Amino acid sequence: MPTAQPRPPWRSPLRLLLAVHLALATLFSLIVPLGEAPDEADHYAYVVFIGTQGRLPVGPAVTQGKHPPLYHGLGAALTAWTGLDFDFLRANPDAQHGPDAIYPNHFIHTRLEDFPWQGGSLAMHLLRFFSALLSTVTVWGVFALARTLAPGRPALALAAAGFVGFLPGFLFSSGAVSNDNLAATLGTLSLLLALRIAAGGWTHRRGLALGVLLGLGLLTKVSLLVLWPVAALAVVLAPGWRSWTARLAAASLSLAPAVLLAAPWLLRNWFLYHDLLGWPLVRATVDVRQGPVDFSVLVWLASGLFKTFWGKFGAAGQIEYPAWVYALLLLVSLAALAGLALYGFRKPGQLNDDLSQTTPSRRRRDLRLERRAQPGQLPGNDDLLQTTPSRRRRDWWRGGRTGAAAGGDFSVTPEA
């Protein structure tokens, strides 16, 4: 009788990483005063409107009503029973910005926010924990993306997931009420499925799942519309097609569920605002730039994106690291980009080689071979059969590949 296949050595580190991320994101949600995250009070107001009125807002009165309603609708279903009041949110008339601000908070925080939470305070904490769960799925998605790109390097996938999961800026937003958390989750999963289709081929099930993810993404945030052409390109470039007609038909079938899911919201926008995406409402609820976008504006935008990526805190991002911290992070970022460029220059075919190992047929073939293998049958497996679990883990961390060529997910064991 063949012995049971051991678990992949990366599974326990991944579970620990996800648990620690969830714990830290939850800690952020508990420590940051309610409402003191970007647009958090406005996102909460959107949830309150849906939860108390049972419909979507019309017009600019609910400022975040310009966004699609999926995150806020789910939040309303989760918290409607709490009462969804605003009693705990009291605007601070003395709020200040800048490094020397004495009163940086946008709200006055009272005992209404103390544990045990009730009413709106309880609702916002539930929404924050919902966001933390979503961000944990996002971190898993980053791991899976890296595993798909480099199946033979699980340590690299863990490093990628750890980098994303422990970014202070990401942890801060993960513990906040914001549709960005659901958008990040759906966007990551959409990219993951598109990459697997591009590497392993298109099937009806994969096409349907991709379309559902894209549709739900658009119902969460309009910016995820950028993934639609990426997904269509992944389907067109997938292996196994015999004609361009089949490629285009599969791409259309993959996008059809997305269109069907988003159609009610798009048609609502058309009837209310005479625009499918509701841009008149967007322009009515945001500051519209006056003047051209010149080089200085681009530098300002790039600086803001860089700081937000690494960490800016507070309801308006008004709390920053010291300047020297951002300077150090800039050097780290430039060094990382240089290393990535050098790696791509030295191994231009590595990505294609790695992707070629991820096809379902190849994984199934390698698994069947390994399950039937005896010592010495497969090149390079004799040493593996004779090593202890601790040595296999050590070799894995050093970058050695154990088990299947498709990524080391399996190791060969002798038959009894």
N, C-alpha and C positions, 0 to 999 in steps of 0.2 A: 504494500500500500504506500502511495506517495505521501510524504509528510506535508503538513500544512505550510503554505508559503509564508515567510515572515513578513511583518509589516514593513513598509518603506521606512528607512531610518529618518526621513524628514518629517514624518507625520507628527510625532510628539513635539519637536521644536515648533512646528507650525501651529499646533493647538495652543501651546504655551504663548506664542507670539500673539495670536488672536485674543486669548484671554487677557493678556496684559494690556493690549490696546483697548479692549472693551472696558477694563477697569480704569485706565487712565482717562478715557473719554468720559466715562461716568463721573470720575472725580472732577474733571473740568466742569461738567454740568452741575455739580453740587456746589463748587466753590465760586464760580462766576455768578454775581448777583443777577437775578431775573431781569431780563430786558437789556442787559449790558453786552449784547453781541450784535453785530451789524444787522440792522433791519428786523431784529428779533421781535420787537413789540408789534411791528406792522404785520409780520407773518402770523403772529398770534392773533391779531385782529381779524385776519382773513379766516383763520380756523374758527374763531368765535362766530363770525357772521354765518358761515356755512352750518355750524353746529346749532345755532339758535334760530336761524331763519329757514334752514332747510333748502336753500337755493344759493346760486352764485350771485355775487354782487354785480351791479351794473353801474358803469361810470367810474370816476376817479376818487370817490369818497373813501373806498378801501384801497389804499395805494398799491398793495401787493396783489390786488385783483387783476392787475395786468398780466400776471403769470397764469399758466394753465393750472388746473385745480387739483391734480392727483394727490400731491403731498398733503395739501391742506384738507382735502376731502377725507383722506385716510386719517389725518390727525383729528378731524372733527368726529369721525366715527369712534375713534379711540377714547376721546375725552368728553364727549357730550354729557355723559352722566355726572360729571363733576360740577356742573353749573356754569363753567366758562365765564366767570365774572372778571371785571377789570379793577376791582377794589384795591388790589395790591400794587398796581402800577400807577405811581404818582410822579409826574414830570418834575424834574429838578430845574427850577428857574435860574439857578446859579451855576449850571453846568459850564465847564470851561474846557478848552482844548489846548494842546501844546505841552512841551516838556515841563513847564513850570506851573501847570494847572493844579490848583488846590482842591477843586471839586470836579474831578473828571467824570463822575457818574452822570448819566442822563436821567436817572430816576432816584427818587428818595426811597430808601429801603427801610421798611419797618418790620415789626414782629409778625405782620401778616404773611411774611415769607418764611417764618420759622417752622421747624418740624414740630408736630405732625402737620403736614400740608393739608390745606382745604381749599375748595373752590378753584379759582383761577390759578392759584399758586400750585396746587396739585396737578392741574391740567398742564401747566407749562413744564413741570418736572417730568411728567409722563411723555410729553412731546420730545423733551430733550433726550430721554432714554431711548425713545424710538429712533431718534437721529443717531445715537451712539450705536445701536444695533445695525443700522444701515451702513454706517462707516466701517463696521467690522466686516460686513459682507464685501465692501469695497476693497478692503485690505486683502481678503481672500482672493478676490478677483485679480488683484495685482500679482499675487503669487502664481495664480493659474496662468496669467498672461506670460509671465516670465518662464514658467515651466514649458509652455507651448513654444516659445521662441527658442529656448535653450534646454531641451529635455534632458540632456546629459549633465546639467549643472544645477542640481536642486539647491545647493548652497547659495548660488546666485539668486534664485527665486526667493529664498528666505531673506536675503539681504535687501532685495527690492521691496518686498512686503514690509520689512522692518523699517526701511527708510521712510516709506509713505506713512506707515502706521504710527511712527513716533515723531513725525514732524510737529513741532509745537503749534504752528498755525493750523494744521489739519486737525489736531486734537481739540483745539479751541473751537473750531467750527463744527466738529463732530458732536460736541456737547451743547449745541445751540438749536433753536427752533428755526429751521431754514429748509427750503426746498432744494438747496444745493446738495444736501446729503443724499436724498433719493436720486437726484440727477447724477451724482457721481457714481452711485451704485449701478444704475441702469446703463450709464455710459460705459462703465468698465465691463459689465457683462456683455454688452453689445459688441464691444471691440474684441472680447475674448471669443465669442461665437463666430464673428466674422473672420478672425484669424484662423480658427479651427476649420472653417469652411474653405478658406484659401489654401490651407495646408493639406487637409484630408478629404476634401470633396464635399459636394452639396448633396443633401438628401431632403426629402419633403419635410421630415421632422425638424431638421436644422433650419430649413428655410422658414417654416412656420414660427419656430421659437425666435428666430432673429427678427421677424416682422413684429411679433408681439412685444419684444423688448424695445424696438425702435418706436412703436406706437406709444407705449407707456412712457418712454423717455420724452417724446414730444408733449405728452399730456402733463409732464412735470416741469419742463423748462424748454423754451423755444430754441435755445442755443444748441440743444442736442440734435437739431435738424441737420447739423453739419455732418453727423454720422451716417445719414442716409446715402449719400453718394459713396462714402467709404465702404459701406456694406454692399452696395450694388457692385462696386469694383471687385470686392472680395469674391462675390459669387461668380462674376464673369471670369476671373482669373483662376477659379478653382480647377483642379485637375479632373480629367475624365470626360470632358465635353467633346462631342464629335462635330458640332457645328455652332456657328454664331447664333443661329436661331434658338438652339437649346439654351445657350448662355443667357440670351436676353429674356427668354421666357422664364427661366429660373429666377433671374433678377426681379422681374415683374411680380412673380408669385411671392417672392420674399418680401417685397415692399407692400403687397396688397393688404396683409393684416394690419400693418402700420397705418395705412390710409383709412381703413375701416374703423380702427380704434379712435383715431384722431378726428374723424369726420364730424361727429356731433359738435365738438368744441370749435372746429374751424368754421362750420356753417353758422354757429351762434355768433361768432365774431363778424362774419360777413353781414348777417342781418342787423346786428347792433351797430357795428362800426364801419361797414362797407369795406372791410379788409380781412382776409382770412386769418392773419396773425394778430389783428387788433392793434396795429401800430398807432392809430390816433389815440387810443387809450394810453399806450406806453408813453407817447410824447406829452400827454397831459399830466403824467405822474412823475416825470423825471426832469432834471434840469437839462435844457437843450443848449448845446454849445453854440456860442456866438463867435464867429470868426473862423479863419482857416485853421487846419491842423498842420502846423509847421514842425520843424525838427525839435524845437524846444518842448512842444506838446508831446511828441513821441517819447522824448527822454523822460518827461514827467510821468507818462503812463507806464513806461518800462520800469521806472524806479518804484512806482506804486505796486505794480505786479510782483516785483522781486521781493519787496518788503512783506507784502501780504502772503506770498508763498512761504517764506521762512517764519513769519509771525508778526502780526499787528493785532492789537487787542482793543477791546472796548466797543461800545455801540457804534462808533464812527471810525474805528481803527485809529483812535487818537492816542493810544498807548503803544509806544514803540520801544525797541531795544536801544541801547546807546549806539551812537554812530559807528564806534569802532567794531561793534559786533557785526553790523551789516557789512562793513569793509572786510572783515575776516571771512564772512560767509560768501562774499563775492569772490575772494581768492579761491576758496574751496570749490565754488561752482565752476570757475574758469579751469581749475585743474581737472575737475571731473569731465568737463567737455573736451579738454585736450586729450585726456586718456581715452575717451570714447572715440574720438577722431582717429587716434593712433591705432586703436584696436580694429576699427573698421578698415583702415588703410592696409594693415598687415594681414588681415584675414577677411578679404572681401567676399569669399564664398562661404564663410562659416554659417551665416544665417540660412542660406539655402540648404546647406548640409543638415543643419539642425531641424529645419522644417520638414525635410524629406523623411525624417525619422518618426514623424507624428501621425502618419496616415493610419487609419484604423486597421487596414489589412496587414500592414507591417507589424503593428503591435500584436495583433492576434497571432500572426505567424511566429514571432519571436517568443510569445508566451507558450505556444504549443511546443516549440522546440525545447524550451527550458524545462517544461514540466516532464518531458520524456527523457531529458538528458541524464546520462551517467557520467561519472567522473572521467574527464579526458575527452568527452565527445565534442564539447564546444571549446574552441580556442580561448585561452585566458581564464577558464572557469575552475581549473584544478586548484589553484591557490585559494580561490574563494571558498571552495568546498571544505578546505582544511582549516580555515580561519575561525576564530571565535567571534561572537557578535560584537565584542568591544573593538576587535581589530577591524572588522568591517566598517564600524562607525568611524574609526580613526581614518581609515583609508578614504571613506566617503568625504569627510571634511577636508582632506587634503586634495580633493578634486578627482580621485580615482573613480572610474565607472564600474559599478558592480551590477551583475544581473543583465537585464535586457539592454540591447543597444539603443532602445527607444527611450532611455532616460534612467535606467537603474531602478525602476519601480519594483522589479522582481529579482530575487536571487535564486540560484539553482540549489536544490536540495536532493540528496541521493534517495533513491527508492529503497524501501525496506526489503 
